[in-house]
Amino acid sequence: MADAGRLADAADSYRRALQLHPRYTAAHVQLGQVQQALGQSQDAARSYQRALEIQPDLAPAHLGLGNVLKSLGRNDEALDCYRRALAIDPDLSMAWNNLGAIFNDLGMPARALACCRQALQLEPALAQVHYNLANAQRDLNQPDEAVAAYRQALALQPQFADAWLNLGSTLATQGQSDVAQQCLREALTLAPRDARVHVNLANALKDLGHFDEAMLAYRRALELRPDYAEARSNLLFCLSHGSGVDAPQWSAEHRAFGAHHDGLALQHEATQSNAKDPERRLNIGFVSADLRSHAVASFLEPLLECLCQSTRLTLHAYSNHPLEDDTTLRLKRSFAHWNRVVGISDAQLAERVRNDGIDILVDLSGHTGGNRLLTFARRAAPVQVSWLGYPGTTGLAAMDYYLADRVLVPDDDARALFTEEIVYLPAIAPYLPPSQAPDVNPLPALRHGHITFGSFNRMSKLSLSVVAVWSMLLREVPSARMGLAGLPPTAQDRVTGWFEEHGVDRYRLRFFPRCGMAEYLAIHHEVDICLDTFPYNGGTTTSHALWMGVPTLTLAGSSPQARVGAAILNLLGLRAFVAASPREFVERGTSAVADLNALAQLRAGLRSRLQGCPATQPALIGDALERAFRLMWQRWCEGLPPAPLDVGAAPATVP
């Protein structure tokens, strides 16, 4: 009867059977299965537990109880149940499968992979096992294998919405946004009210440069699930890329995120028990999903090497990513305490932070992937700071400070865009030049006989409006070429079409494939000047280009994400490459290429100029940051609210 959908009738039948035979364990297990299908988790747990009281070695009861506990988020207890089931019956394929699913949830993909492979040996035709295997392979950064496993799951079960969803999201990470979009629309047909599908579809649309459609999809997800914080963060990240959103609207949208979650802090404000000693050694926590080979880690690493030597600070890491690599291993050496927090809830993470006695907690993600902003919303630490991962406000009232410089946040109008108070550093972050970087070569234009502009920014930063401004410059310099690196092959025709729409023939474009760091840096040997994206500027790409002797022409806007390029160039005195309008962008670009000898001299000296600026002096920034931490802490000890702080900022000299 349960198979026919008559679950309630089935439950009544099992209850009547148990009235006649109270120790009928199979009936207890079957009743538990029906109750779980009806969403009656507590009743199902009691049914399984009753079966185990009668027969402790009943593997299906341990399996069923594990499933209930997993659905309730009690993963540790569920793990114990699955292990008990397998100790009794090692051939129980679904126990292996579900154990693998738990390990995936806990951020242990290697262990998940082993469990799923064991399940496949026992029952190779289970779509769910191929799906969980694919999830593990995806988290182990094996996207090709994951795609194949998702497709196998779908071959076995074509109506498997979650498999379509994860296949689409995995393809999107490989740059196959067009195919990803098709998969996600298939998932949407099968699960039109699943907010996750709308979010992943929006992500694919954003990567294709369809920002308006992406924002509609994010908003639809929030209609379905108003408390979906990831959807709100992704919407804000998308808004930061769109050219049709002015700074006040951008700020209002971020404050709306905070308004939705700020109530979480109220219940924890009175729970701070940290000793109010303004001069004691401080516990500093860093929360990030990017403590691995990532742009954030490349900026953070040289600073940590300075901070970890301080006798007045103890550093704690809270890493929210399942993968660890060589960068992770290096970073671990700078932390006294390392915590993997994948798979635990924001509430649990906040409690762990409090138990660790963290005095100042630093968010390194903002509204980017893997953020734990709802941990900060719960006021996990007395002082909370956002920095580095996202060029803008979190919108949270519980976030006290934001670390910046006077170009990124130049004046009172810019500060008003933030819910946080601004702390001004000598530079936003230190830059660690890649060890694989080749020497700077002579200006390519002198060899080629024409200027080559370049872009190394990801596809989601490009748009028709960006290409329109770049094309204005290319029309003013008709002999110039344009090189674009790292764009997925599926996007190249679309970008070519954008240039052609604005009068730039495709023969003037050159696409460089995605490649390793050494090859990526060597591509700069073919580029004379980089062109920045807007309103979301490049950061790491601009710094790498400068190290390779290539200046970046940027268009500075009013919002923080539109001033990152200006902040970097300001440190090197390159005001001539910062424009305040599209017209000025073209004027400054044509002026820069008019004197090739001057451009060649600039190229030859940029690396040494970068070596002499604050961005390549981590000790300078580290000292400033430690002073900032102490001032923040002293204000908290004195019962004073957060306030703007200046710990050695350089003056702003750009618009």
N, C-alpha and C positions, 0 to 999 in steps of 0.2 A: 504493500500500500504506500510505503514511503516513496518508492520509485515512481508511482503514479501521481505523486504530488499531494497525496492525502496524509500529510505529516501528522496533523492533529489526531486523525483517526488511528494512525499507526501508534502514536504515543499512548492513546487509551487502550489499545489492544495489548501493548507490552505491560501496562500497569495492571490490567486484569490478569494477565499471565503471572505476574509477580505476586498478586494477591493469593493465587493458588499455589505458587511455588516461589516463596520469597528468596530462596537461595539459588535461583536459576540465573547463573552469572551471565550467560549469553544474552538473556533478556535485559539485564541491567546495562550491558554494553550497547545493545541495539537501541534501548531507550535513550541512553546518553547521546548516541549518534543523531537520533531524531530531534532531541532537545537542542543539540547544538545547531542543527540545520534550521530550527525555529528561532535561533538567536537567544535561547534560554541557557546562557553559559553557566550560571551558578547551579541550575538544576542538573545540567549535563555533568558538571564536575562531581556533584553528589552521587549521581548514578554510577559513574566510573569508580569513585572511591568505595561505594558499597560493594561493587563487584570485586575490588581488590581486598576488601576486608574478608570476603568469603574465600577468594582464591588469589593470594598475593603474587603468584607467578603467572598471572594471566596477561600475556603480552598485548593483546588488542586493547585491554583496559588501560594499560600504561600509555599506549599510543594515543588512545582517545583523550585521556586526561592531559597528555602533553599538548594535543591540538587545542584543547580549551584554554590551557594556560598561555599558549602562544597567542591566541586571539585576544587575551586580556593583557598582553604586553609583559607577561611574567616569564621572560625568556630563560632566565637561569633555572627556574623550576621546570620549565618545559624541557630543557636540555636533559635534566636529570631523568625525567619520565622516558624520553626517547632512548637514553642509554640503558635504562632498566629493561625496556621492551627488547632492545637488541641483545642484551645479556641473556635473555630468555630465549629469543628466537632471532638468531643472526641473519636469517633469510627474510626478514620482514622488510620488504623493499620500501614501503611508505615511511617506515621509521627512519631509514637511511635518508630518504628524500627530505623528510621534514627536519631531520637533524641538519642537513645541508642548508635548508632554508633559514634555520635559526642562525647558523654560522654566517650566512650572508648578511642577515639583519644586524649581527654583532660586529660586522666589519672584519670577518676572518675568512676571506674568500678562498685561501689555499685549503683550509680545512673543509670548507663547503664543497670545493671541487672534488676532494677525495671521497666525501660522503655520496655525492651525486654519481660519481663513477661506480661506486659500489652498488648503488641502487640500479643503475643501468645494466650492470652485469646480471642482476636478478630479474629485471623486468624492462627490457629495452624499448618497449612500445608505449611507455607512459609519457604523455606530452608534458606533464608537470615536472618530471625529472629533467627532461631536456631544457625546459624553461629555467629551472633552478641552476642547472649546469651553466647555461648561458649567462645568468646573472653573475655567477662566480667568475667566469672568464672575462666578462666585461669589467668587473672590479679589479681583476688582475692585469688589466690593460692588454687583453688579448681580444681586440675587437673583431678580427676576422673570424676567429673561432666562435665567439659569442654570436655573431650574425648567423653562422652556419647552424648553431644549436637552436637559435630562435626559429629559424626556418624549418628545422626538423620538428620542433614542437608544433608548428603551424601545419605541417604536412599531416601530422597525426590528429590535430584538432584545429581545423580552420577557423572556428568561431572563438578562438582563445584571445580575448581582448587584451589581456595583459601582455601576451607575447607580441602582438602587433604593436602595443605601446612601447615596450622596451626595445624591440627591433628598430622602430622608428627613432627613438632617442639615441640608440647606439650608432645608427647610420648618420645621424646628425653630427655626432662628435667626430665622425670620420670625414666631415665636409660634404657628405652626400645629402644635402638638405632637400633637394627635389624628391629623391626617392623616399627619404624620411617622411616628408610631408604626405606622400601617398599612403605609407603604412599607418601614420597617425590618423589620417582620415578614415581608414578602414577600422581602426580602433574606435573612432568616434561613432561610426555607424553602429558598432556592436555595444558601445557603452556611452551613449550621448550625455549621461548625467554624471560621468566620472570626471571630476575636476582635474585630476592628474593628466588626463588625455588633453584637455584644453590647454593646460600649461605647457606640455611638451610640444603640442602643435604650435603654440605661440613661440616657443623657443626656436623651432625650425623656421618659422616665418621671419622672426627677427634676424636669424642668420642669413636669410635670403635678402635682407634689406627691406622687407615689407612691414615696416614699423607700425603703421596704422592698423593693419589686420592683426598683427601680433597683440597690440594693446587691447583690441576688442576681444580676442581669445582669452587674454589674462583676466579681463573684467568679467567674462562669462564664467570662468572658473571661480571667481570670487562671489558671483551670484549664487553658484551652487554650494560653495563652502566659504562663507564669510570669514572664518577663522584660519584660512589657509595662508599662513605667513609666507611660505615659499612663493606662492603666486603673487603676493603683494611685493615681495622683494624683487621678483623677476619683472614685474610691471614697472617698478621704479628704475631698475637697470635699463629697461627698454626705453623709458621716458628720457633717460640721460643721453641716449643715442639719437633721439629724434630731434629734428631741427625746428619743429613747430611748437615747442614748449618753451616759454620764456622762464626766466629765473624765478619770479614770484610763484608761478604755477608749479614749477619743479619743487620749490620748497614746500608749498602747500600740500602737494601729494605725499611728500616724505613725512610731513607732520601728521597727515591722516593715518599713515602707518603707525606712528607713535600713539596717536589717540586711540587706536584700536587695541593696543597692547599695554598702554601705560598703567592700567589698573593692576597689572600683575605685580608691580613694585610695592604697592601699598601694604600688602600683607607681610612684606619682608623688611621694611624700613627699620622696624624696631628690633630686628633680630641680629644686627651687627654687634658682635662682641669683641671686635679687635681692640687691643690695648691702645689707648690714645696717648702714646708716647711719641712726640714729634721727631725725635732723633734716633729712634731705634732702627735696627735692621728691618728692611721691608721685604715682604713677600710679593713679588710681581708675577702675575700670570698672563700668559699670551695664549689667546684662543684663535685657532685658524685651521682651515682645511687645506692649506697650501704650504705646509712644512715639508716640502719635497721639491722636485725639480719644477720650479714655478717662478714667475716674475717676483712675487712677494718674497719668496725665500731668498732670491738673489739680492734684494735690497736689505733684507733683515740680517742676513748672515754676518756681514762685516761688523754690524753694530752689536750683535750678540757677543762677538768675540771680545768687545770692549766691556760691555755691561757685566759679563760673567766674571770679570776680574775684580769687580767692586766688592769691597768687604762690607758694604752697607746694603747690598741687595741680594736676595735669593730668587733665582729665576725658576718658574714653573711653566711647563708647556702643556697645553690641552689640544691634542691633535685630532682633528675630525675628518680624517681621510683613511680609507682602508689600506692604501698602498704606502710602502716605505721604500726609499731608494737611496742612492749614495748621498744625495743632499740631506736626506733625513738623518742618516748616520752621522754626518758631520754636525748637523744642528744639535743632535742629542748631546754632544760633548759640551755644549754651552749651557745646558740646563741642569740644575741640581735635581729636578724632578720632572719626569716625562710621563704623561698620562694619555693613553689612547681612549677617546671618548665617543668613537663611532658606535651607534646602536643604543646609546643611553639617551633618555629624554632630556629636554631642556630643564625641566624641574630637577631631575636627578643630577644633572651637571651643575646646576646652581648650588645644590646641597653639597656636592663634592667640593666645589670651590670654597664654600663657607667652612667646611670641615678642614680644608687645607690651610685655613687662616690667611687667605689671599687678601692683601691690603689694597692693591691696585690691579685691576683686571683690564687687559688691553685686547680689544677686538681688532683683528687684522683682516677682516673680510668685508665689513659693511654689507651692502645688499648684493653680494656676489655669491656664487654657488658654495654650498656647504657652510653657510654662516650659522652662528648660534646666537642671533640677536635676541631671541626670546629668553635665553639664559640671562642676558644683560637686563632685559625688561623686568626680570624677577629680582633685580638688585642683588646680584650674587656677591658683590664686593662693595666696601664702603666708597671707593673711588673707581670710576669706570671711564675708559678712554677708547676712542676709535682712531684708527691710524692705518694708512698705507694701502689697504686692499681696495678702497673705494673712494673716489674723489668727491666726497660730499657728505652731508649729514645723514645720520641714521634715522632722524626723526624722533628718537626716543628721549623722553624727559629724564629717564634713568641713566642716560649716557652723559657724563659730566663734561668731558673735554674732547676736542678734536685737534690732532697735531697737524700743523700746516706751516707755510711760510707767508711772507707778506705779498707775494705775487699771486699765489693761489687764493688767498683771502685778503684782499688789499685794504679794505676800508669798512666803515660801519654798515654800509649797504650790503656788502658781501657777508659780514658776520651775522647779519639779520636773517640770512638764509639757513642758518644752523640752529638746531636746538641746543647744541653743545657750546661751551665757551671755547675760544680758540687759544691754543698754545703755539707761539711762534718759535720755530727752530731755525738754526742757520741755513738748513736745507731740509726739504721734506723727508729725505732718507738718503743714506749713503749709496753710492753706486760701486759695485764690485765688477771691474772689467773681466770678461771671460778669459780664461787662461789660453783658450784656443785661438784667440784673435790674431790674425796675420798683421804684418806691418801695414801702415798706411801707404798707399801707392800715389803716384802723381795724379793730378786732376785728369780724369778720363777724357774730358772734352778736348784737351790738348792733343790727345791721340786720335780720337774719333772724328774730330772736326765738327761736332755738334754737342749740345748740352743734353744730358740725360737726367730727367727728374725721376724720383723713385718713391715707392710706398712699400712699407713692410708691415702695415697694419692688417689685422684680421678683417674678414669679410663683413662682420656685423657692424664695423665702424664705417664702412663705405655706404654711400647712398647716392641717389641721383643728384641731390643738391651739392654734395661734396664734389662729385665728378664735374658738375656744371662749373664750379669755381676753378677747379684744376684746368678744365678745358679752356676757360678764358685766358689763362696764362699760356697754355700751349698754342693758342691761336696768336697770341702776341709774340711768341717765339716760334715761328713756323718751322724752323729746322730741328726743334727739340724733339726728343723721344721720351717715352714714359715707360718705366719698368715697374711691374707690380709683382711682389714676391709672396708666396705662401697661400695664394687663393686656391680653393679647391677647383679642380678642372671643370666641374659642373657649373661654376659661377663665372668662368672666363668669358663665355659668349654673352652672358647678360651684361657684364661690365663693359665689354667691347661695344655692345649696343648703346650703352649709356654715353660712351665717348663719341660714337658716331652721331648720336642724336644731337650732340653739341658741337659738331663740326670737326671732330678729330678722327682722321682715318685710321683704320685698324693697323695699317703697316707701321704706324708710329708707336704701337704698343708692343711690349715684350713681357711675357709672363715667365717668372722663375718658379720652379716647382718647390714644394715644401721639402725641407732638407734638415740635416743636422746643424749644430751650432757653428762648427768651423766653416762649412759650406755657406751657411746663411751670412756669416760675417764677410766672407770672401765676395759675395755678390755686391757689397758696397764698393768694390773696386771698379764696378761698372756704372756707378751713380755719382752725379755731381752734387745734387741738392735733393733732399727728401721733402715731400709735401705732406703736411700733417692732415689728419682727419679732424672733423668738427661736427657737432659740438663736443664729441668725446675724443679728446686728443690722445695721441700716443704717449707712452711713458717710457717703458723699457726700450721700445724700438727707437725712440729719440735718443736715449742715452747710448745705446749701442752704435747708432749712426755717428754720433759725435766722437765716440772712441775711434771709429774708423775714418775720421776726418771729414765726415759729411754733415754739414749743417742742415737743420730742418726749418722750413718756412711754415709758420703756424698762424692760425687765425684765432686770436684771443676773444673769448666771449665774456659774459657776465657771471655765468655759473661756474662752480669750481671745476667740473670735469672739462670745461672749455678753457681752462687756464693752466692746465698741467704743462703743456708745451712751453708756454711763456715762463712758467716758474723755472723750468730746467734751463732754458736759453738765457734767462736773466742772470743766472749764476756765472755764466761765461761772458757776460757783457755783449751778448749777441742781439741787442735791441733791434738791429736792422732787419732781423728775420722774424719779427713779431708784428703782425698786422692787426688792425682794429676793425677792418671791414673787408668785404670781398674785393672792392676796388683797390684798397691799399695792399691787399695780398698780391694782386697782379702787379701793381707798381713796384713793390719791394722785390718780387721775383724777377721782373725784367731788369731792375737795377742791379741785382746780384749777379746776373749772368752777362751783364754788359762789359764787365771788366774781368776777363778770365785770369789775368795775372794776379789780381787781388784775391780772387776766389781760390787760386792755386796756393797762394801764400797762407790764406786762412786754413785751407785743408792741411797743409804741412804742419801748422802749429796747433791745431785743435786738440790733439791728444795731450800735449804738454799743458795746454790751457786748462783742460779738464782735470789733469792731475793736480793742478794748483788751486782748484776751487773747493768750496766746502763739501760738495757732493762726494768727493773722493777722499775726505778726511773723516773716517768713521769715529776717530777718537774725539774730534771736535763736536760732532753731532751726539755721540754717546755721552760726553760730559754735559752737554746742554740738556739731553733727555733725563739724565739722572738728577740734575738740578730741578727740572720740571716735576719729576716724580716727588721730590722732597717738598717742593712748594705746594703741590696738590695735597700731599699728605698733611702738611702742617696746617693748611686751611681746614681740612676735615677735623683734625684734632682740636682746633680752636672753635669748632662749631660754625665756621663761616661757609657760605655757599661757594660753589665754583665761580671763578672769575677769570677774565683774560690774563694770560701770562706771556711774557716775552723773555726768552732765555738765550738771547744772542742772535736775534733775527737780523738779516741783512735788509737794507731799505729797498722798497719797490722802485723800479725804474721803467716799468712798461705799463701800457694802458690796461 
